[in-house]
Amino acid sequence: MANLITAKRSTKNVEVATILSLIGGWAGLHYFYVGRYGRGIFYLITLGGFGTLWLWDFIQTASGKLYDGEGNRVMNKMQARIYNEANTIYE
């Protein structure tokens, strides 16, 4: 019998992470929120990777491609459903 493997979804809210990325992404607020403190400190020191990494992260966060400190994807329920349907693996 096949085992169904699905994506693990973070307990963090993607909408909150997106707003934090928009207003304080240059300071790494979205990374502090999801528990990735090392990257948050890097963004704080470099002001969001000199502005370029911050913009890239905003796009990635809004599209649900951000991972929390435990390696789980930060996404809403609709993104989780679409992701699981597209990436379902049977062993």
C-alpha positions in Angstrom: 0.0 0.0 0.0 1.3 3.5 -0.9 2.1 6.0 1.8 1.0 9.6 1.1 3.6 12.3 1.8 2.4 15.8 2.1 4.0 19.1 2.9 4.3 20.2 6.5 2.7 23.5 7.1 4.0 26.0 9.6 1.9 27.3 12.5 2.9 30.9 11.5 0.5 33.0 9.4 1.6 33.8 5.9 -0.5 37.1 5.9 1.3 38.3 9.0 4.7 37.4 7.5 3.9 39.2 4.3 2.9 42.4 6.1 6.0 42.2 8.2 8.1 41.7 5.1 6.4 44.7 3.5 6.8 47.2 6.3 10.0 45.9 8.0 11.6 43.5 5.6 14.7 45.6 5.4 15.1 44.9 9.1 14.3 41.1 8.9 11.1 41.3 10.9 9.5 38.5 8.8 12.5 36.2 9.7 12.3 37.0 13.4 8.5 36.2 13.2 9.1 32.8 11.7 12.0 31.9 14.0 14.9 32.3 11.6 16.9 34.6 13.9 20.3 34.3 12.1 18.9 35.5 8.8 16.9 38.2 10.6 20.1 39.5 12.2 21.8 39.4 8.8 19.0 41.5 7.3 19.1 43.9 10.2 22.8 44.5 9.7 22.7 44.8 5.9 19.4 46.6 5.8 17.7 43.9 3.9 20.6 42.7 1.8 21.1 46.3 0.5 17.5 46.4 -0.6 17.6 43.7 -3.2 17.1 40.6 -1.0 14.3 42.3 0.8 12.3 42.8 -2.4 13.0 39.2 -3.4 11.9 37.9 0.0 8.7 40.0 -0.1 7.7 38.2 -3.4 8.7 34.8 -2.0 6.8 35.4 1.3 3.7 36.6 -0.5 3.7 33.5 -2.7 4.1 31.1 0.2 7.7 30.1 -0.3 9.0 31.1 3.1 10.1 28.5 5.6 10.1 28.8 9.4 12.9 27.9 11.8 11.8 24.2 11.8 11.8 23.9 8.0 8.0 24.0 7.6 6.5 26.1 4.9 4.6 29.3 5.9 1.5 29.2 3.8 -2.3 29.7 4.2 -4.8 26.8 3.8 -5.4 27.4 0.1 -1.7 27.4 -0.7 -1.3 24.2 1.4 -4.1 22.5 -0.5 -2.6 23.5 -4.0 0.9 22.6 -2.9 -0.1 19.2 -1.6 -2.1 18.4 -4.7 0.7 19.4 -7.0 3.5 17.8 -5.0 1.9 14.6 -3.6 4.4 11.7 -3.6 3.5 8.1 -3.2 6.0 5.6 -1.9 
